[in-house]
Amino acid sequence: MPVSIVVQHGPFRGITQREIVRRAEAMLRALKRESDELSIVLTTDEQIQFLNRDYRHKDRATDVLAFAIREGEFASLAGDLLGDVIISVPTAARQAKEKGHDTLDEVVMLLAHGLLHLLGWDHDTIAKDKRMRAETDKLVRASEGVRPATASRTPRAKRATVPKK
């Protein structure tokens, strides 16, 4: 399950590439999309505003943009490519502060939201919004359930039972 990540103008405090890739892979597994390819960009308000202006004709920063490869005239050529999820980390940080949680939590939620957009989900009606929020929450929970990658995979209990000489 190829997940690529680009960090523009980072690093961003509390956000590591490794953790975002790990969470994205868990989301793809939960969706049974292990063979799909996903690209993630963590960027600034200025960069996302540029994209939002050029592609959505909205000259302002936003929290997340999703560019689906499987839509449009050449969708049949996409193969396993899903597309790109672009997240403004400064906007995510502001939103996290307003909600009283960590920036990482907000970035992960935005990643799940963007991933669903790549898969064709939308929230243009109240009913669709409710379903999409529920599915976003499921993906976030699925990404939290995976064990973080560490240098040592030895459980503490085994280390504690080493006999002393």
C-alpha positions as a Python dict, from the first residue, in 0.01 Angstrom:
ca = {
    (1, 'M'): (0, 0, 0),
    (2, 'P'): (209, 284, -127),
    (3, 'V'): (160, 606, 65),
    (4, 'S'): (386, 896, -21),
    (5, 'I'): (415, 1213, 180),
    (6, 'V'): (566, 1553, 110),
    (7, 'V'): (619, 1813, 380),
    (8, 'Q'): (642, 2166, 245),
    (9, 'H'): (795, 2435, 464),
    (10, 'G'): (809, 2196, 761),
    (11, 'P'): (873, 2018, 981),
    (12, 'F'): (558, 2092, 1175),
    (13, 'R'): (555, 2059, 1551),
    (14, 'G'): (394, 1735, 1671),
    (15, 'I'): (355, 1592, 1320),
    (16, 'T'): (592, 1331, 1181),
    (17, 'Q'): (591, 1184, 834),
    (18, 'R'): (620, 837, 980),
    (19, 'E'): (308, 878, 1195),
    (20, 'I'): (98, 1023, 912),
    (21, 'V'): (199, 742, 676),
    (22, 'R'): (123, 483, 947),
    (23, 'R'): (-222, 635, 1002),
    (24, 'A'): (-295, 657, 628),
    (25, 'E'): (-198, 293, 579),
    (26, 'A'): (-432, 191, 862),
    (27, 'M'): (-715, 386, 698),
    (28, 'L'): (-652, 218, 364),
    (29, 'R'): (-656, -123, 535),
    (30, 'A'): (-985, -36, 707),
    (31, 'L'): (-1129, 55, 366),
    (32, 'K'): (-990, -268, 215),
    (33, 'R'): (-786, -55, -27),
    (34, 'E'): (-440, -190, 52),
    (35, 'S'): (-331, -189, -312),
    (36, 'D'): (-432, 173, -373),
    (37, 'E'): (-176, 452, -386),
    (38, 'L'): (-219, 773, -191),
    (39, 'S'): (-22, 1096, -193),
    (40, 'I'): (-29, 1333, 106),
    (41, 'V'): (107, 1687, 120),
    (42, 'L'): (144, 1873, 449),
    (43, 'T'): (177, 2240, 372),
    (44, 'T'): (114, 2600, 479),
    (45, 'D'): (-186, 2830, 451),
    (46, 'E'): (-16, 3020, 169),
    (47, 'Q'): (40, 2710, -40),
    (48, 'I'): (-310, 2570, 10),
    (49, 'Q'): (-460, 2912, -67),
    (50, 'F'): (-274, 2910, -398),
    (51, 'L'): (-422, 2568, -485),
    (52, 'N'): (-767, 2662, -359),
    (53, 'R'): (-763, 2977, -572),
    (54, 'D'): (-638, 2807, -887),
    (55, 'Y'): (-850, 2492, -872),
    (56, 'R'): (-1162, 2590, -678),
    (57, 'H'): (-1165, 2964, -753),
    (58, 'K'): (-1177, 3045, -381),
    (59, 'D'): (-899, 3285, -289),
    (60, 'R'): (-856, 3180, 73),
    (61, 'A'): (-678, 2918, 276),
    (62, 'T'): (-868, 2603, 365),
    (63, 'D'): (-793, 2305, 585),
    (64, 'V'): (-787, 2022, 328),
    (65, 'L'): (-809, 1971, -46),
    (66, 'A'): (-851, 1642, -226),
    (67, 'F'): (-758, 1587, -589),
    (68, 'A'): (-901, 1257, -709),
    (69, 'I'): (-723, 1087, -997),
    (70, 'R'): (-1018, 856, -1060),
    (71, 'E'): (-1249, 1137, -1170),
    (72, 'G'): (-1282, 1308, -1502),
    (73, 'E'): (-1204, 1227, -1860),
    (74, 'F'): (-895, 1013, -1796),
    (75, 'A'): (-1013, 832, -1481),
    (76, 'S'): (-978, 495, -1652),
    (77, 'L'): (-601, 548, -1671),
    (78, 'A'): (-560, 597, -1294),
    (79, 'G'): (-495, 233, -1210),
    (80, 'D'): (-431, 204, -837),
    (81, 'L'): (-378, 579, -791),
    (82, 'L'): (-636, 744, -565),
    (83, 'G'): (-502, 1098, -573),
    (84, 'D'): (-366, 1368, -348),
    (85, 'V'): (-477, 1494, -8),
    (86, 'I'): (-331, 1834, 76),
    (87, 'I'): (-355, 1953, 436),
    (88, 'S'): (-272, 2296, 575),
    (89, 'V'): (-103, 2223, 906),
    (90, 'P'): (-134, 2583, 1037),
    (91, 'T'): (-510, 2575, 974),
    (92, 'A'): (-531, 2232, 1136),
    (93, 'A'): (-340, 2368, 1438),
    (94, 'R'): (-584, 2659, 1477),
    (95, 'Q'): (-884, 2430, 1445),
    (96, 'A'): (-733, 2184, 1695),
    (97, 'K'): (-678, 2464, 1947),
    (98, 'E'): (-1041, 2578, 1906),
    (99, 'K'): (-1163, 2219, 1962),
    (100, 'G'): (-923, 2156, 2251),
    (101, 'H'): (-723, 1870, 2104),
    (102, 'D'): (-383, 1803, 1947),
    (103, 'T'): (-283, 1919, 1602),
    (104, 'L'): (-204, 1558, 1510),
    (105, 'D'): (-565, 1460, 1586),
    (106, 'E'): (-694, 1733, 1357),
    (107, 'V'): (-452, 1643, 1077),
    (108, 'V'): (-557, 1278, 1100),
    (109, 'M'): (-925, 1375, 1085),
    (110, 'L'): (-857, 1594, 779),
    (111, 'L'): (-664, 1308, 619),
    (112, 'A'): (-962, 1076, 668),
    (113, 'H'): (-1199, 1340, 531),
    (114, 'G'): (-980, 1399, 226),
    (115, 'L'): (-939, 1027, 164),
    (116, 'L'): (-1316, 985, 159),
    (117, 'H'): (-1341, 1264, -98),
    (118, 'L'): (-1092, 1075, -315),
    (119, 'L'): (-1326, 776, -297),
    (120, 'G'): (-1624, 981, -413),
    (121, 'W'): (-1782, 1077, -81),
    (122, 'D'): (-1938, 1422, -52),
    (123, 'H'): (-2118, 1630, 209),
    (124, 'D'): (-2335, 1854, -6),
    (125, 'T'): (-2656, 1760, 181),
    (126, 'I'): (-2730, 1721, 551),
    (127, 'A'): (-2779, 1346, 515),
    (128, 'K'): (-2453, 1300, 318),
    (129, 'D'): (-2267, 1518, 567),
    (130, 'K'): (-2389, 1305, 857),
    (131, 'R'): (-2282, 983, 684),
    (132, 'M'): (-1945, 1127, 584),
    (133, 'R'): (-1875, 1248, 938),
    (134, 'A'): (-1955, 902, 1074),
    (135, 'E'): (-1726, 736, 819),
    (136, 'T'): (-1451, 991, 894),
    (137, 'D'): (-1479, 904, 1263),
    (138, 'K'): (-1451, 531, 1179),
    (139, 'L'): (-1134, 589, 980),
    (140, 'V'): (-981, 800, 1256),
    (141, 'R'): (-1057, 525, 1510),
    (142, 'A'): (-909, 263, 1276),
    (143, 'S'): (-591, 469, 1247),
    (144, 'E'): (-562, 500, 1624),
    (145, 'G'): (-583, 125, 1672),
    (146, 'V'): (-250, 50, 1507),
    (147, 'R'): (64, 23, 1714),
    (148, 'P'): (318, 302, 1660),
    (149, 'A'): (640, 203, 1489),
    (150, 'T'): (926, 194, 1738),
    (151, 'A'): (1294, 110, 1723),
    (152, 'S'): (1242, -188, 1952),
    (153, 'R'): (941, -417, 1930),
    (154, 'T'): (1036, -599, 2253),
    (155, 'P'): (749, -574, 2504),
    (156, 'R'): (835, -427, 2843),
    (157, 'A'): (730, -740, 3027),
    (158, 'K'): (999, -943, 2851),
    (159, 'R'): (1267, -687, 2926),
    (160, 'A'): (1165, -680, 3293),
    (161, 'T'): (1207, -1058, 3329),
    (162, 'V'): (1574, -1068, 3229),
    (163, 'P'): (1755, -1232, 3522),
    (164, 'K'): (2005, -1021, 3714),
    (165, 'K'): (2355, -1159, 3776),
}
